[in-house]
Amino acid sequence: MRVAIVTRQCDVPDVVQSRAREQMEKLSRFDPRLSAVELVFQMERHMHKVEAIASAHGEQTVVAHADAVDFRLAVDEVTEKLAKILRRRRKQATDHQATPLSQALPQREEPEDEEF
């Protein structure tokens, strides 16, 4: 999975960037088709903002935002949000699968041979 980091009007320490990469790579356990995640770090006044854009093959793009007083906290929060969204999406996909015919059809009882 490709993780791209974009910084806008701020400097992000290497420690935070490496931690963000590790956390984003762990998200592939929720959706194995996850192909790329783009993290946008931005600072507005005293708030540190992180936006995560995750894309998967054949799926809609997932976007999560987080604001915090520190980039590290914002990365943790956006990771939790993405994990929750991906977990919910995966659960919905598995819930909508058809039940097997052996379970869907009622079992017929075979008539017993009665002796006359």
C-alpha positions in Angstrom: 0.0 0.0 0.0 1.2 3.5 -0.9 1.2 6.1 1.8 1.7 9.7 0.6 2.3 12.6 3.1 1.5 16.2 2.2 2.3 19.1 4.4 0.7 22.5 4.0 2.1 25.6 5.7 3.8 23.5 8.4 6.7 21.3 9.3 5.9 17.8 10.5 8.7 15.9 12.5 10.1 12.7 11.0 8.9 10.8 14.1 5.3 11.8 13.5 5.6 11.0 9.8 7.0 7.5 10.4 4.3 6.8 13.1 1.6 7.9 10.6 3.0 5.6 7.9 3.0 2.6 10.3 -0.6 3.3 11.4 -1.9 3.7 7.9 -0.2 0.5 6.7 -2.0 -1.4 9.6 -5.4 -0.3 8.1 -5.0 -2.9 5.3 -6.2 -5.6 7.7 -9.7 -4.0 7.5 -9.7 -3.9 3.7 -7.1 -5.9 1.8 -7.9 -4.0 -1.4 -6.8 -0.7 0.1 -4.3 0.6 -2.4 -3.3 4.1 -1.3 -3.6 6.5 1.6 -2.9 10.2 1.4 -2.3 12.2 4.6 -2.6 15.9 4.5 -1.0 17.8 7.5 -2.1 21.4 7.9 -1.8 24.0 10.7 -4.5 26.7 11.2 -3.8 29.1 14.0 -3.1 26.8 17.0 -4.9 23.7 15.7 -3.2 20.8 14.0 -5.3 19.3 11.3 -4.9 15.9 9.6 -6.9 14.7 6.7 -6.7 11.1 5.5 -7.9 10.0 2.0 -8.0 6.3 1.5 -8.7 4.7 -1.8 -9.3 1.0 -2.6 -9.7 -0.9 -5.9 -13.3 -0.9 -6.9 -14.5 1.0 -3.9 -15.4 4.6 -3.0 -12.8 6.8 -1.5 -12.9 7.2 2.2 -12.1 10.6 3.8 -11.5 11.3 7.5 -10.6 14.5 9.3 -9.1 15.2 12.7 -8.2 18.3 14.7 -6.0 18.3 17.8 -3.4 20.4 19.7 -0.7 18.1 18.4 -0.1 16.3 15.1 0.5 13.0 17.0 -2.9 13.2 18.6 -4.5 14.2 15.3 -2.9 11.2 13.5 -4.2 8.8 16.2 -7.7 10.3 15.9 -7.8 10.1 12.1 -6.6 6.5 12.3 -9.4 5.5 14.6 -11.9 7.2 12.4 -10.6 5.5 9.2 -10.6 2.1 11.0 -14.2 2.6 12.2 -15.3 3.5 8.6 -13.5 0.6 7.0 -14.7 -1.8 9.7 -18.3 -0.7 9.2 -18.0 -0.9 5.4 -16.5 -4.4 5.5 -19.2 -5.6 7.9 -21.9 -4.3 5.6 -20.4 -6.1 2.7 -20.3 -9.4 4.5 -23.9 -8.9 5.9 -25.3 -8.5 2.4 -24.1 -11.8 1.1 -26.8 -14.3 0.2 -27.3 -17.2 2.6 -26.5 -20.7 1.2 -29.4 -22.5 -0.4 -29.0 -25.4 2.1 -29.9 -23.0 4.9 -32.4 -20.8 3.0 -34.7 -23.7 1.9 -36.7 -25.5 4.5 -35.7 -29.1 5.0 -38.3 -31.5 3.8 -38.9 -34.6 5.8 -38.9 -37.8 3.8 -42.0 -39.9 4.2 -41.5 -43.0 6.2 -42.4 -46.3 4.6 -45.6 -47.4 6.2 -46.6 -51.0 6.0 -50.2 -51.8 5.0 
